[in-house]
Amino acid sequence: MSSSPLPFRIGLGYDSHRLERGGPLRIGGIDIGDDGPGYFHAIGHSDADVLLHAVTDALVGAIAAADIGRLFPDDAEINRDRDSAEFVTAALTKVSEAGYQVGNLDAVILAQQPKMAPHIDTMRQRIASLLGCPLDAIGLKAKTGEGVDAVGRSEAIAARVVVMLLRAD
């Protein structure tokens, strides 16, 4: 059964990674901190950017395409230390090929440490640039774990993203 293209589509993305001491932490396409012991880095096969991984899954999820794990397997050597901006770019190409464009995106970073507030605007600018949309189409905030669970104990970092795609004219 075939259906007519929807005027809009919504996608949800989520990702999490373990944290270890020593930085820098790559998140939202930027590096936070240095490699000193007071900083953290995320553990992952690629650059472990939880925010861009969640953005990628939100984009492909909105068009019902394969998720990030199927597109960029974590057991493929080509993806080792890979820049997650490449994942977002590939997902955006799929979105465009499906006849859609980004309307807006809203995201939450879940991290006890490091503090995200000083970096939010830079991350928003980077994501807007990657998606080719205006800055006011990108919402981003950060929440701590309040000492609860792996996020609250600074053992993990996570991100949740929702995206609205609009039919391209």
VMD Tcl script that builds the backbone (N, CA, C; Angstrom):
set m [mol new atoms 507]
animate dup $m
set s [atomselect $m all]
$s set {name element resname resid chain x y z} {
  {N N MET 1 A 0.844 -1.164 0.000}
  {CA C MET 1 A 0.000 0.000 0.000}
  {C C MET 1 A 0.897 1.237 0.000}
  {N N SER 2 A 0.610 2.179 -0.851}
  {CA C SER 2 A 1.375 3.412 -0.971}
  {C C SER 2 A 0.605 4.550 -0.325}
  {N N SER 3 A 1.329 5.449 0.289}
  {CA C SER 3 A 0.670 6.599 0.901}
  {C C SER 3 A 1.282 7.868 0.342}
  {N N SER 4 A 0.496 8.963 0.387}
  {CA C SER 4 A 1.062 10.234 -0.066}
  {C C SER 4 A 2.024 10.756 0.979}
  {N N PRO 5 A 3.003 11.524 0.533}
  {CA C PRO 5 A 3.993 12.069 1.470}
  {C C PRO 5 A 3.325 12.921 2.552}
  {N N LEU 6 A 3.774 12.719 3.767}
  {CA C LEU 6 A 3.253 13.497 4.881}
  {C C LEU 6 A 3.823 14.914 4.834}
  {N N PRO 7 A 3.054 15.915 5.297}
  {CA C PRO 7 A 3.575 17.283 5.292}
  {C C PRO 7 A 4.710 17.491 6.295}
  {N N PHE 8 A 4.741 16.655 7.319}
  {CA C PHE 8 A 5.835 16.722 8.289}
  {C C PHE 8 A 6.039 15.353 8.897}
  {N N ARG 9 A 7.207 15.170 9.484}
  {CA C ARG 9 A 7.546 13.919 10.162}
  {C C ARG 9 A 8.336 14.272 11.408}
  {N N ILE 10 A 8.218 13.440 12.451}
  {CA C ILE 10 A 8.905 13.677 13.719}
  {C C ILE 10 A 9.823 12.502 14.004}
  {N N GLY 11 A 11.036 12.793 14.461}
  {CA C GLY 11 A 11.996 11.751 14.802}
  {C C GLY 11 A 12.513 11.936 16.213}
  {N N LEU 12 A 12.812 10.826 16.877}
  {CA C LEU 12 A 13.334 10.817 18.233}
  {C C LEU 12 A 14.674 10.101 18.236}
  {N N GLY 13 A 15.671 10.711 18.872}
  {CA C GLY 13 A 16.984 10.095 18.970}
  {C C GLY 13 A 17.461 10.056 20.408}
  {N N TYR 14 A 18.220 9.039 20.736}
  {CA C TYR 14 A 18.798 8.880 22.078}
  {C C TYR 14 A 20.156 8.213 21.938}
  {N N ASP 15 A 21.091 8.617 22.798}
  {CA C ASP 15 A 22.366 7.924 22.870}
  {C C ASP 15 A 22.955 8.125 24.252}
  {N N SER 16 A 23.816 7.195 24.652}
  {CA C SER 16 A 24.540 7.327 25.918}
  {C C SER 16 A 25.903 6.663 25.765}
  {N N HIS 17 A 26.857 7.155 26.527}
  {CA C HIS 17 A 28.204 6.590 26.541}
  {C C HIS 17 A 28.754 6.651 27.955}
  {N N ARG 18 A 29.617 5.692 28.270}
  {CA C ARG 18 A 30.338 5.733 29.541}
  {C C ARG 18 A 31.347 6.868 29.504}
  {N N LEU 19 A 31.643 7.417 30.682}
  {CA C LEU 19 A 32.651 8.466 30.819}
  {C C LEU 19 A 33.859 7.933 31.567}
  {N N GLU 20 A 35.030 8.428 31.202}
  {CA C GLU 20 A 36.260 8.162 31.944}
  {C C GLU 20 A 36.984 9.477 32.145}
  {N N ARG 21 A 37.854 9.506 33.138}
  {CA C ARG 21 A 38.658 10.697 33.409}
  {C C ARG 21 A 39.634 10.965 32.274}
  {N N GLY 22 A 39.939 12.242 32.096}
  {CA C GLY 22 A 40.839 12.679 31.033}
  {C C GLY 22 A 40.029 13.073 29.826}
  {N N GLY 23 A 40.287 14.221 29.296}
  {CA C GLY 23 A 39.474 14.729 28.197}
  {C C GLY 23 A 40.244 14.701 26.894}
  {N N PRO 24 A 39.800 15.431 25.932}
  {CA C PRO 24 A 38.597 16.247 25.979}
  {C C PRO 24 A 37.343 15.421 25.678}
  {N N LEU 25 A 36.212 16.006 25.968}
  {CA C LEU 25 A 34.916 15.406 25.674}
  {C C LEU 25 A 34.402 16.046 24.400}
  {N N ARG 26 A 34.071 15.232 23.416}
  {CA C ARG 26 A 33.480 15.738 22.177}
  {C C ARG 26 A 31.974 15.630 22.331}
  {N N ILE 27 A 31.282 16.771 22.226}
  {CA C ILE 27 A 29.827 16.776 22.306}
  {C C ILE 27 A 29.282 17.941 21.490}
  {N N GLY 28 A 28.265 17.659 20.716}
  {CA C GLY 28 A 27.684 18.687 19.860}
  {C C GLY 28 A 28.645 19.175 18.794}
  {N N GLY 29 A 29.621 18.340 18.458}
  {CA C GLY 29 A 30.578 18.689 17.424}
  {C C GLY 29 A 31.725 19.562 17.888}
  {N N ILE 30 A 31.835 19.777 19.192}
  {CA C ILE 30 A 32.943 20.579 19.729}
  {C C ILE 30 A 33.631 19.813 20.854}
  {N N ASP 31 A 34.867 20.180 21.135}
  {CA C ASP 31 A 35.609 19.580 22.238}
  {C C ASP 31 A 35.485 20.464 23.470}
  {N N ILE 32 A 35.215 19.823 24.610}
  {CA C ILE 32 A 35.084 20.527 25.887}
  {C C ILE 32 A 36.212 20.060 26.795}
  {N N GLY 33 A 36.927 20.998 27.356}
  {CA C GLY 33 A 37.981 20.669 28.301}
  {C C GLY 33 A 39.262 20.274 27.602}
  {N N ASP 34 A 40.232 19.840 28.401}
  {CA C ASP 34 A 41.503 19.376 27.844}
  {C C ASP 34 A 41.710 17.922 28.240}
  {N N ASP 35 A 42.929 17.455 28.165}
  {CA C ASP 35 A 43.155 16.043 28.478}
  {C C ASP 35 A 43.611 15.816 29.914}
  {N N GLY 36 A 43.397 16.802 30.773}
  {CA C GLY 36 A 43.796 16.676 32.174}
  {C C GLY 36 A 42.881 15.758 32.965}
  {N N PRO 37 A 43.323 15.347 34.151}
  {CA C PRO 37 A 42.557 14.408 34.974}
  {C C PRO 37 A 41.248 14.993 35.522}
  {N N GLY 38 A 41.096 16.302 35.514}
  {CA C GLY 38 A 39.857 16.912 35.994}
  {C C GLY 38 A 38.754 16.926 34.960}
  {N N TYR 39 A 39.047 16.403 33.786}
  {CA C TYR 39 A 38.086 16.405 32.689}
  {C C TYR 39 A 37.645 14.982 32.380}
  {N N PHE 40 A 36.666 14.863 31.500}
  {CA C PHE 40 A 36.128 13.572 31.113}
  {C C PHE 40 A 36.179 13.410 29.607}
  {N N HIS 41 A 36.167 12.159 29.162}
  {CA C HIS 41 A 35.937 11.845 27.761}
  {C C HIS 41 A 34.971 10.663 27.699}
  {N N ALA 42 A 34.223 10.594 26.614}
  {CA C ALA 42 A 33.265 9.513 26.430}
  {C C ALA 42 A 33.958 8.340 25.740}
  {N N ILE 43 A 33.557 7.140 26.112}
  {CA C ILE 43 A 34.109 5.923 25.545}
  {C C ILE 43 A 33.212 5.460 24.400}
  {N N GLY 44 A 33.811 5.260 23.231}
  {CA C GLY 44 A 33.042 4.790 22.086}
  {C C GLY 44 A 33.950 4.449 20.925}
  {N N HIS 45 A 33.383 3.795 19.939}
  {CA C HIS 45 A 34.149 3.374 18.763}
  {C C HIS 45 A 34.497 4.582 17.882}
  {N N SER 46 A 33.523 5.470 17.677}
  {CA C SER 46 A 33.774 6.689 16.912}
  {C C SER 46 A 34.289 7.740 17.891}
  {N N ASP 47 A 33.964 9.004 17.655}
  {CA C ASP 47 A 34.382 10.044 18.606}
  {C C ASP 47 A 33.466 10.105 19.833}
  {N N ALA 48 A 32.442 9.249 19.885}
  {CA C ALA 48 A 31.539 9.094 21.036}
  {C C ALA 48 A 30.761 10.366 21.371}
  {N N ASP 49 A 30.416 11.133 20.345}
  {CA C ASP 49 A 29.636 12.368 20.535}
  {C C ASP 49 A 28.163 11.997 20.708}
  {N N VAL 50 A 27.718 11.889 21.958}
  {CA C VAL 50 A 26.352 11.433 22.226}
  {C C VAL 50 A 25.301 12.339 21.600}
  {N N LEU 51 A 25.564 13.628 21.582}
  {CA C LEU 51 A 24.571 14.553 21.035}
  {C C LEU 51 A 24.428 14.369 19.522}
  {N N LEU 52 A 25.528 14.314 18.798}
  {CA C LEU 52 A 25.417 14.127 17.351}
  {C C LEU 52 A 24.922 12.730 16.992}
  {N N HIS 53 A 25.197 11.737 17.828}
  {CA C HIS 53 A 24.636 10.401 17.588}
  {C C HIS 53 A 23.113 10.442 17.734}
  {N N ALA 54 A 22.624 11.131 18.751}
  {CA C ALA 54 A 21.179 11.243 18.948}
  {C C ALA 54 A 20.538 12.065 17.830}
  {N N VAL 55 A 21.230 13.108 17.355}
  {CA C VAL 55 A 20.728 13.897 16.223}
  {C C VAL 55 A 20.605 12.996 14.998}
  {N N THR 56 A 21.620 12.197 14.736}
  {CA C THR 56 A 21.609 11.285 13.590}
  {C C THR 56 A 20.414 10.338 13.673}
  {N N ASP 57 A 20.203 9.725 14.832}
  {CA C ASP 57 A 19.082 8.789 14.974}
  {C C ASP 57 A 17.736 9.492 14.857}
  {N N ALA 58 A 17.628 10.714 15.342}
  {CA C ALA 58 A 16.372 11.451 15.197}
  {C C ALA 58 A 16.073 11.713 13.722}
  {N N LEU 59 A 17.093 12.103 12.966}
  {CA C LEU 59 A 16.903 12.383 11.534}
  {C C LEU 59 A 16.469 11.137 10.768}
  {N N VAL 60 A 17.203 10.040 10.935}
  {CA C VAL 60 A 16.845 8.834 10.184}
  {C C VAL 60 A 15.556 8.203 10.714}
  {N N GLY 61 A 15.302 8.368 12.004}
  {CA C GLY 61 A 14.059 7.847 12.567}
  {C C GLY 61 A 12.837 8.548 11.985}
  {N N ALA 62 A 12.948 9.835 11.747}
  {CA C ALA 62 A 11.816 10.590 11.205}
  {C C ALA 62 A 11.404 10.103 9.825}
  {N N ILE 63 A 12.347 9.572 9.059}
  {CA C ILE 63 A 12.007 9.066 7.719}
  {C C ILE 63 A 11.953 7.539 7.690}
  {N N ALA 64 A 11.990 6.924 8.872}
  {CA C ALA 64 A 11.900 5.463 9.013}
  {C C ALA 64 A 13.030 4.750 8.271}
  {N N ALA 65 A 14.230 5.329 8.311}
  {CA C ALA 65 A 15.415 4.720 7.691}
  {C C ALA 65 A 16.191 3.939 8.749}
  {N N ALA 66 A 17.223 3.240 8.316}
  {CA C ALA 66 A 18.059 2.462 9.230}
  {C C ALA 66 A 18.698 3.369 10.278}
  {N N ASP 67 A 18.850 2.843 11.490}
  {CA C ASP 67 A 19.413 3.651 12.582}
  {C C ASP 67 A 20.931 3.737 12.468}
  {N N ILE 68 A 21.522 4.557 13.333}
  {CA C ILE 68 A 22.958 4.825 13.298}
  {C C ILE 68 A 23.792 3.547 13.431}
  {N N GLY 69 A 23.334 2.602 14.224}
  {CA C GLY 69 A 24.070 1.356 14.406}
  {C C GLY 69 A 24.129 0.511 13.148}
  {N N ARG 70 A 23.095 0.576 12.337}
  {CA C ARG 70 A 23.100 -0.167 11.078}
  {C C ARG 70 A 23.835 0.601 9.984}
  {N N LEU 71 A 23.743 1.937 10.011}
  {CA C LEU 71 A 24.436 2.748 9.008}
  {C C LEU 71 A 25.944 2.804 9.249}
  {N N PHE 72 A 26.331 2.886 10.522}
  {CA C PHE 72 A 27.736 3.054 10.905}
  {C C PHE 72 A 28.061 2.078 12.036}
  {N N PRO 73 A 28.189 0.791 11.737}
  {CA C PRO 73 A 28.394 -0.225 12.778}
  {C C PRO 73 A 29.629 0.052 13.630}
  {N N ASP 74 A 29.493 -0.228 14.922}
  {CA C ASP 74 A 30.618 0.029 15.838}
  {C C ASP 74 A 31.681 -1.062 15.786}
  {N N ASP 75 A 31.488 -2.043 14.922}
  {CA C ASP 75 A 32.540 -3.047 14.743}
  {C C ASP 75 A 33.254 -2.866 13.403}
  {N N ALA 76 A 32.926 -1.794 12.678}
  {CA C ALA 76 A 33.580 -1.503 11.398}
  {C C ALA 76 A 34.779 -0.598 11.637}
  {N N GLU 77 A 35.928 -1.035 11.176}
  {CA C GLU 77 A 37.170 -0.273 11.390}
  {C C GLU 77 A 37.083 1.136 10.799}
  {N N ILE 78 A 36.348 1.297 9.710}
  {CA C ILE 78 A 36.224 2.615 9.070}
  {C C ILE 78 A 35.592 3.649 10.014}
  {N N ASN 79 A 34.830 3.174 11.000}
  {CA C ASN 79 A 34.157 4.082 11.932}
  {C C ASN 79 A 34.957 4.365 13.200}
  {N N ARG 80 A 36.114 3.732 13.358}
  {CA C ARG 80 A 36.946 3.969 14.549}
  {C C ARG 80 A 37.393 5.424 14.566}
  {N N ASP 81 A 37.107 6.107 15.690}
  {CA C ASP 81 A 37.473 7.515 15.904}
  {C C ASP 81 A 36.872 8.460 14.864}
  {N N ARG 82 A 35.857 8.031 14.173}
  {CA C ARG 82 A 35.241 8.836 13.117}
  {C C ARG 82 A 34.512 10.036 13.697}
  {N N ASP 83 A 34.578 11.148 13.005}
  {CA C ASP 83 A 33.895 12.378 13.398}
  {C C ASP 83 A 32.386 12.186 13.209}
  {N N SER 84 A 31.636 12.334 14.274}
  {CA C SER 84 A 30.185 12.121 14.222}
  {C C SER 84 A 29.462 13.130 13.343}
  {N N ALA 85 A 30.103 14.234 13.010}
  {CA C ALA 85 A 29.509 15.189 12.074}
  {C C ALA 85 A 29.266 14.507 10.725}
  {N N GLU 86 A 30.109 13.533 10.381}
  {CA C GLU 86 A 29.912 12.780 9.142}
  {C C GLU 86 A 28.633 11.949 9.196}
  {N N PHE 87 A 28.280 11.452 10.376}
  {CA C PHE 87 A 27.038 10.688 10.539}
  {C C PHE 87 A 25.835 11.596 10.306}
  {N N VAL 88 A 25.901 12.795 10.893}
  {CA C VAL 88 A 24.802 13.758 10.732}
  {C C VAL 88 A 24.651 14.134 9.260}
  {N N THR 89 A 25.761 14.396 8.591}
  {CA C THR 89 A 25.721 14.775 7.176}
  {C C THR 89 A 25.098 13.660 6.329}
  {N N ALA 90 A 25.464 12.420 6.594}
  {CA C ALA 90 A 24.896 11.294 5.850}
  {C C ALA 90 A 23.395 11.157 6.120}
  {N N ALA 91 A 22.998 11.342 7.371}
  {CA C ALA 91 A 21.575 11.263 7.721}
  {C C ALA 91 A 20.795 12.386 7.047}
  {N N LEU 92 A 21.374 13.577 7.019}
  {CA C LEU 92 A 20.706 14.718 6.383}
  {C C LEU 92 A 20.548 14.489 4.884}
  {N N THR 93 A 21.514 13.840 4.264}
  {CA C THR 93 A 21.389 13.492 2.845}
  {C C THR 93 A 20.204 12.560 2.633}
  {N N LYS 94 A 20.047 11.575 3.503}
  {CA C LYS 94 A 18.900 10.662 3.409}
  {C C LYS 94 A 17.576 11.411 3.582}
  {N N VAL 95 A 17.550 12.368 4.522}
  {CA C VAL 95 A 16.358 13.183 4.756}
  {C C VAL 95 A 16.006 13.957 3.485}
  {N N SER 96 A 16.998 14.579 2.878}
  {CA C SER 96 A 16.796 15.352 1.651}
  {C C SER 96 A 16.314 14.454 0.512}
  {N N GLU 97 A 16.920 13.285 0.376}
  {CA C GLU 97 A 16.511 12.337 -0.673}
  {C C GLU 97 A 15.076 11.866 -0.475}
  {N N ALA 98 A 14.612 11.853 0.771}
  {CA C ALA 98 A 13.230 11.457 1.062}
  {C C ALA 98 A 12.253 12.609 0.836}
  {N N GLY 99 A 12.798 13.804 0.518}
  {CA C GLY 99 A 11.930 14.944 0.213}
  {C C GLY 99 A 11.608 15.836 1.394}
  {N N TYR 100 A 12.458 15.798 2.424}
  {CA C TYR 100 A 12.196 16.598 3.628}
  {C C TYR 100 A 13.376 17.503 3.953}
  {N N GLN 101 A 13.116 18.470 4.809}
  {CA C GLN 101 A 14.145 19.353 5.341}
  {C C GLN 101 A 13.867 19.561 6.827}
  {N N VAL 102 A 14.879 19.960 7.557}
  {CA C VAL 102 A 14.723 20.165 8.996}
  {C C VAL 102 A 13.887 21.405 9.251}
  {N N GLY 103 A 12.838 21.242 10.056}
  {CA C GLY 103 A 12.034 22.376 10.514}
  {C C GLY 103 A 12.627 22.919 11.800}
  {N N ASN 104 A 12.761 22.042 12.779}
  {CA C ASN 104 A 13.438 22.412 14.024}
  {C C ASN 104 A 13.882 21.160 14.758}
  {N N LEU 105 A 14.764 21.389 15.727}
  {CA C LEU 105 A 15.328 20.308 16.527}
  {C C LEU 105 A 15.390 20.789 17.963}
  {N N ASP 106 A 15.082 19.904 18.885}
  {CA C ASP 106 A 15.198 20.214 20.305}
  {C C ASP 106 A 15.943 19.066 20.970}
  {N N ALA 107 A 16.880 19.409 21.867}
  {CA C ALA 107 A 17.729 18.384 22.468}
  {C C ALA 107 A 17.984 18.671 23.937}
  {N N VAL 108 A 18.264 17.583 24.668}
  {CA C VAL 108 A 18.668 17.664 26.071}
  {C C VAL 108 A 19.922 16.822 26.236}
  {N N ILE 109 A 20.945 17.412 26.844}
  {CA C ILE 109 A 22.149 16.680 27.225}
  {C C ILE 109 A 22.001 16.335 28.698}
  {N N LEU 110 A 22.259 15.094 29.060}
  {CA C LEU 110 A 22.191 14.652 30.447}
  {C C LEU 110 A 23.615 14.377 30.921}
  {N N ALA 111 A 24.131 15.269 31.782}
  {CA C ALA 111 A 25.514 15.145 32.247}
  {C C ALA 111 A 25.666 15.833 33.593}
  {N N GLN 112 A 26.248 15.135 34.544}
  {CA C GLN 112 A 26.564 15.747 35.829}
  {C C GLN 112 A 27.783 16.654 35.677}
  {N N GLN 113 A 28.797 16.114 34.992}
  {CA C GLN 113 A 30.022 16.850 34.713}
  {C C GLN 113 A 30.475 16.475 33.321}
  {N N PRO 114 A 31.123 17.315 32.614}
  {CA C PRO 114 A 31.382 18.718 32.917}
  {C C PRO 114 A 30.138 19.559 32.715}
  {N N LYS 115 A 30.174 20.771 33.190}
  {CA C LYS 115 A 29.048 21.684 33.029}
  {C C LYS 115 A 28.921 22.069 31.559}
  {N N MET 116 A 27.714 21.996 31.060}
  {CA C MET 116 A 27.469 22.249 29.640}
  {C C MET 116 A 27.101 23.700 29.337}
  {N N ALA 117 A 26.545 24.425 30.304}
  {CA C ALA 117 A 26.020 25.773 30.056}
  {C C ALA 117 A 26.982 26.678 29.287}
  {N N PRO 118 A 28.275 26.703 29.618}
  {CA C PRO 118 A 29.170 27.605 28.885}
  {C C PRO 118 A 29.352 27.240 27.404}
  {N N HIS 119 A 28.913 26.047 27.010}
  {CA C HIS 119 A 29.160 25.559 25.653}
  {C C HIS 119 A 27.894 25.428 24.802}
  {N N ILE 120 A 26.749 25.676 25.401}
  {CA C ILE 120 A 25.466 25.469 24.709}
  {C C ILE 120 A 25.379 26.279 23.421}
  {N N ASP 121 A 25.699 27.563 23.471}
  {CA C ASP 121 A 25.565 28.399 22.275}
  {C C ASP 121 A 26.471 27.930 21.142}
  {N N THR 122 A 27.693 27.532 21.461}
  {CA C THR 122 A 28.620 27.033 20.442}
  {C C THR 122 A 28.100 25.728 19.838}
  {N N MET 123 A 27.551 24.845 20.675}
  {CA C MET 123 A 26.979 23.590 20.173}
  {C C MET 123 A 25.783 23.863 19.268}
  {N N ARG 124 A 24.934 24.803 19.675}
  {CA C ARG 124 A 23.773 25.148 18.839}
  {C C ARG 124 A 24.221 25.648 17.473}
  {N N GLN 125 A 25.241 26.499 17.467}
  {CA C GLN 125 A 25.758 27.028 16.201}
  {C C GLN 125 A 26.310 25.907 15.330}
  {N N ARG 126 A 27.020 24.983 15.932}
  {CA C ARG 126 A 27.601 23.865 15.168}
  {C C ARG 126 A 26.500 22.984 14.580}
  {N N ILE 127 A 25.489 22.680 15.366}
  {CA C ILE 127 A 24.394 21.831 14.880}
  {C C ILE 127 A 23.606 22.547 13.784}
  {N N ALA 128 A 23.321 23.832 13.974}
  {CA C ALA 128 A 22.615 24.597 12.945}
  {C C ALA 128 A 23.412 24.588 11.641}
  {N N SER 129 A 24.730 24.738 11.744}
  {CA C SER 129 A 25.590 24.716 10.564}
  {C C SER 129 A 25.534 23.354 9.874}
  {N N LEU 130 A 25.627 22.280 10.649}
  {CA C LEU 130 A 25.570 20.935 10.073}
  {C C LEU 130 A 24.242 20.663 9.377}
  {N N LEU 131 A 23.156 21.174 9.958}
  {CA C LEU 131 A 21.820 20.906 9.424}
  {C C LEU 131 A 21.377 21.925 8.375}
  {N N GLY 132 A 22.160 22.997 8.226}
  {CA C GLY 132 A 21.810 24.025 7.244}
  {C C GLY 132 A 20.522 24.748 7.589}
  {N N CYS 133 A 20.314 24.992 8.878}
  {CA C CYS 133 A 19.098 25.685 9.292}
  {C C CYS 133 A 19.451 26.857 10.207}
  {N N PRO 134 A 18.513 27.773 10.415}
  {CA C PRO 134 A 18.805 28.929 11.265}
  {C C PRO 134 A 19.019 28.533 12.723}
  {N N LEU 135 A 19.796 29.329 13.406}
  {CA C LEU 135 A 20.103 29.070 14.809}
  {C C LEU 135 A 18.835 28.961 15.664}
  {N N ASP 136 A 17.824 29.766 15.355}
  {CA C ASP 136 A 16.611 29.729 16.182}
  {C C ASP 136 A 15.763 28.478 15.943}
  {N N ALA 137 A 16.225 27.584 15.067}
  {CA C ALA 137 A 15.547 26.300 14.867}
  {C C ALA 137 A 16.156 25.207 15.736}
  {N N ILE 138 A 17.199 25.550 16.505}
  {CA C ILE 138 A 17.907 24.565 17.325}
  {C C ILE 138 A 17.740 24.905 18.802}
  {N N GLY 139 A 17.026 24.063 19.516}
  {CA C GLY 139 A 16.883 24.198 20.971}
  {C C GLY 139 A 17.823 23.217 21.647}
  {N N LEU 140 A 18.505 23.664 22.692}
  {CA C LEU 140 A 19.436 22.784 23.392}
  {C C LEU 140 A 19.526 23.199 24.845}
  {N N LYS 141 A 19.414 22.228 25.711}
  {CA C LYS 141 A 19.593 22.477 27.138}
  {C C LYS 141 A 20.307 21.292 27.756}
  {N N ALA 142 A 20.761 21.485 28.983}
  {CA C ALA 142 A 21.469 20.418 29.681}
  {C C ALA 142 A 20.880 20.246 31.068}
  {N N LYS 143 A 20.869 19.024 31.524}
  {CA C LYS 143 A 20.364 18.678 32.849}
  {C C LYS 143 A 21.389 17.795 33.541}
  {N N THR 144 A 21.493 17.958 34.844}
  {CA C THR 144 A 22.366 17.073 35.618}
  {C C THR 144 A 21.554 15.869 36.067}
  {N N GLY 145 A 22.231 14.907 36.611}
  {CA C GLY 145 A 21.551 13.722 37.130}
  {C C GLY 145 A 21.186 13.851 38.589}
  {N N GLU 146 A 21.510 15.004 39.199}
  {CA C GLU 146 A 21.200 15.233 40.615}
  {C C GLU 146 A 21.702 14.103 41.504}
  {N N GLY 147 A 22.843 13.526 41.115}
  {CA C GLY 147 A 23.439 12.461 41.923}
  {C C GLY 147 A 22.777 11.101 41.766}
  {N N VAL 148 A 21.787 10.998 40.875}
  {CA C VAL 148 A 21.044 9.752 40.688}
  {C C VAL 148 A 21.557 9.039 39.439}
  {N N ASP 149 A 21.666 7.773 39.462}
  {CA C ASP 149 A 22.040 6.858 38.386}
  {C C ASP 149 A 23.430 7.155 37.826}
  {N N ALA 150 A 23.776 6.511 36.718}
  {CA C ALA 150 A 25.119 6.630 36.143}
  {C C ALA 150 A 25.432 8.059 35.710}
  {N N VAL 151 A 24.444 8.777 35.197}
  {CA C VAL 151 A 24.667 10.176 34.818}
  {C C VAL 151 A 24.981 11.005 36.055}
  {N N GLY 152 A 24.204 10.855 37.094}
  {CA C GLY 152 A 24.400 11.621 38.324}
  {C C GLY 152 A 25.698 11.325 39.039}
  {N N ARG 153 A 26.256 10.144 38.805}
  {CA C ARG 153 A 27.543 9.772 39.405}
  {C C ARG 153 A 28.712 10.071 38.465}
  {N N SER 154 A 28.454 10.756 37.370}
  {CA C SER 154 A 29.460 11.102 36.345}
  {C C SER 154 A 30.114 9.870 35.734}
  {N N GLU 155 A 29.355 8.783 35.651}
  {CA C GLU 155 A 29.836 7.566 35.008}
  {C C GLU 155 A 29.406 7.499 33.548}
  {N N ALA 156 A 28.415 8.327 33.176}
  {CA C ALA 156 A 27.861 8.288 31.829}
  {C C ALA 156 A 27.351 9.665 31.430}
  {N N ILE 157 A 27.186 9.820 30.130}
  {CA C ILE 157 A 26.591 11.014 29.543}
  {C C ILE 157 A 25.558 10.524 28.540}
  {N N ALA 158 A 24.483 11.281 28.354}
  {CA C ALA 158 A 23.423 10.870 27.435}
  {C C ALA 158 A 22.830 12.102 26.755}
  {N N ALA 159 A 22.104 11.863 25.687}
  {CA C ALA 159 A 21.408 12.940 24.987}
  {C C ALA 159 A 20.111 12.405 24.415}
  {N N ARG 160 A 19.111 13.274 24.422}
  {CA C ARG 160 A 17.816 12.984 23.798}
  {C C ARG 160 A 17.515 14.102 22.820}
  {N N VAL 161 A 17.023 13.729 21.642}
  {CA C VAL 161 A 16.772 14.699 20.578}
  {C C VAL 161 A 15.436 14.394 19.927}
  {N N VAL 162 A 14.698 15.439 19.620}
  {CA C VAL 162 A 13.509 15.311 18.793}
  {C C VAL 162 A 13.659 16.295 17.637}
  {N N VAL 163 A 13.273 15.843 16.443}
  {CA C VAL 163 A 13.390 16.687 15.263}
  {C C VAL 163 A 12.067 16.688 14.504}
  {N N MET 164 A 11.734 17.841 13.949}
  {CA C MET 164 A 10.561 17.967 13.078}
  {C C MET 164 A 11.075 18.215 11.671}
  {N N LEU 165 A 10.688 17.342 10.750}
  {CA C LEU 165 A 11.027 17.516 9.348}
  {C C LEU 165 A 9.809 18.043 8.620}
  {N N LEU 166 A 10.050 18.937 7.687}
  {CA C LEU 166 A 8.981 19.503 6.862}
  {C C LEU 166 A 9.175 19.062 5.420}
  {N N ARG 167 A 8.070 18.861 4.745}
  {CA C ARG 167 A 8.145 18.480 3.330}
  {C C ARG 167 A 8.865 19.592 2.577}
  {N N ALA 168 A 9.887 19.259 1.804}
  {CA C ALA 168 A 10.631 20.255 1.017}
  {C C ALA 168 A 9.808 20.625 -0.208}
  {N N ASP 169 A 9.824 21.887 -0.537}
  {CA C ASP 169 A 9.055 22.339 -1.734}
  {C C ASP 169 A 9.868 22.288 -2.993}
}
mol reanalyze $m
mol bondsrecalc $m
mol representation Tube
mol addrep $m
